[in-house]
Amino acid sequence: MTRNKKIIIVLFAIVILLSSVWLLLDSHTKCKLIYGKNICNFYEMMDTVNHNPESSDFEKAVELCREMEDVPKKDSCFEYIAQVVSFYDIEKAKEACGEIREFDGVHSREDCYSMVEKSIEERLAESAVIAFMEARIQRNEEMALPWLTDNAEGQYLLRSDLPLTGLSNPHFADFEVLEREKLDDAQFKFRVRIYEEYTGQGRVGYFDETLIVIKSEDNYLIDSFERSEYTNL
C-alpha cells in the first residue's frame, strides 16, 4: 500500500511539473506541439501581415514561411504574403514571389508576379478567393463563412453534396486558381480547381468551382458558385 502511495505521489508530481511547463510555453510553441509547424506558422504569418499590413513585420512573415516543412504549403504561404503586401509595396511582394520553389507546379513565380501587378480591384477580389480557399483547405468553416454572401452561404450549407470544407477522407488537399475574369468594376469570376486526397495516399481526384465575386460596400465576397463534375486521378 505504501509503495502504491509513493507511485501515485510521483505521478501526481510529474503531472504538476508538466502542467507548469505547459503554462510557461508561448502560444506559438503550444500550437506547433498540437497542430504541427505548417499550420501554426501559416496562421502566425496571416496574423503578422493582416494586422495593420503597412507596418507589419515583413521579414518575420517571410521567415515563418521559410520554416514550414511542406513545400507546396510553403509556396502558398509566400503567395499569400505577396497578395497582401502588394497593396502597399510591390517590390516586397515580388520578393515574396521570388521565394516560391514551384515544387508541385500549382504555385509558380510567374503567376505570383502577374498577380501582384494586377489592378487593386482584381487583387482585392482574388485575395478574397484565396483567403476563402485557404480556410476551406484547413477545414475551418468559421473562417470560411465570412467570405460568403447570404446567397452563397445558402448554396453551400443547404446542399449536402456540396460541402463547404469537404469531408474527413478524402479531404481537400490543395487548390489553384485556373481562370480570372473581370465582369465589371464590381464583379469578377474565378475558376478554382480543388484537389482531394486520402491521408497518406496523395491526390485521388479534383473538381472545379466557378466563383462569382462581388463588391459589397468595402469588401469582396463570394456571391455564388457552380461545381463541375468530379475527376478521378
Secondary structure in CASP SS format (residue, H / E / C, confidence):
PFRMAT SS
TARGET T0000
AUTHOR 0000-0000-0000
METHOD secondary structure of the structure
MODEL  1
M C 1.00
T H 1.00
R H 1.00
N H 1.00
K H 1.00
K H 1.00
I H 1.00
I H 1.00
I H 1.00
V H 1.00
L H 1.00
F H 1.00
A H 1.00
I H 1.00
V H 1.00
I H 1.00
L H 1.00
L H 1.00
S H 1.00
S H 1.00
V H 1.00
W H 1.00
L H 1.00
L H 1.00
L C 1.00
D C 1.00
S H 1.00
H H 1.00
T H 1.00
K H 1.00
C H 1.00
K H 1.00
L H 1.00
I H 1.00
Y H 1.00
G C 1.00
K H 1.00
N H 1.00
I H 1.00
C H 1.00
N H 1.00
F H 1.00
Y H 1.00
E H 1.00
M H 1.00
M H 1.00
D H 1.00
T H 1.00
V H 1.00
N H 1.00
H C 1.00
N C 1.00
P H 1.00
E H 1.00
S H 1.00
S C 1.00
D C 1.00
F H 1.00
E H 1.00
K H 1.00
A H 1.00
V H 1.00
E H 1.00
L H 1.00
C H 1.00
R H 1.00
E C 1.00
M C 1.00
E C 1.00
D C 1.00
V H 1.00
P H 1.00
K H 1.00
K H 1.00
D H 1.00
S H 1.00
C H 1.00
F H 1.00
E H 1.00
Y H 1.00
I H 1.00
A H 1.00
Q H 1.00
V H 1.00
V H 1.00
S C 1.00
F C 1.00
Y C 1.00
D C 1.00
I H 1.00
E H 1.00
K H 1.00
A H 1.00
K H 1.00
E H 1.00
A H 1.00
C H 1.00
G C 1.00
E C 1.00
I C 1.00
R C 1.00
E C 1.00
F C 1.00
D C 1.00
G C 1.00
V C 1.00
H C 1.00
S C 1.00
R H 1.00
E H 1.00
D H 1.00
C H 1.00
Y H 1.00
S H 1.00
M H 1.00
V H 1.00
E C 1.00
K C 1.00
S C 1.00
I H 1.00
E H 1.00
E H 1.00
R H 1.00
L H 1.00
A H 1.00
E H 1.00
S H 1.00
A H 1.00
V H 1.00
I H 1.00
A H 1.00
F H 1.00
M H 1.00
E H 1.00
A H 1.00
R H 1.00
I H 1.00
Q C 1.00
R C 1.00
N C 1.00
E H 1.00
E H 1.00
M H 1.00
A H 1.00
L H 1.00
P H 1.00
W H 1.00
L E 1.00
T C 1.00
D H 1.00
N H 1.00
A H 1.00
E H 1.00
G H 1.00
Q H 1.00
Y H 1.00
L H 1.00
L H 1.00
R C 1.00
S C 1.00
D C 1.00
L C 1.00
P C 1.00
L C 1.00
T C 1.00
G C 1.00
L C 1.00
S C 1.00
N C 1.00
P C 1.00
H E 1.00
F E 1.00
A E 1.00
D E 1.00
F E 1.00
E E 1.00
V E 1.00
L E 1.00
E E 1.00
R E 1.00
E E 1.00
K E 1.00
L E 1.00
D E 1.00
D C 1.00
A C 1.00
Q E 1.00
F E 1.00
K E 1.00
F E 1.00
R E 1.00
V E 1.00
R E 1.00
I E 1.00
Y E 1.00
E E 1.00
E E 1.00
Y E 1.00
T C 1.00
G C 1.00
Q C 1.00
G E 1.00
R E 1.00
V E 1.00
G E 1.00
Y E 1.00
F E 1.00
D E 1.00
E E 1.00
T E 1.00
L E 1.00
I E 1.00
V E 1.00
I E 1.00
K E 1.00
S E 1.00
E C 1.00
D C 1.00
N E 1.00
Y E 1.00
L E 1.00
I E 1.00
D E 1.00
S E 1.00
F E 1.00
E E 1.00
R E 1.00
S C 1.00
E C 1.00
Y C 1.00
T E 1.00
N E 1.00
L C 1.00
END
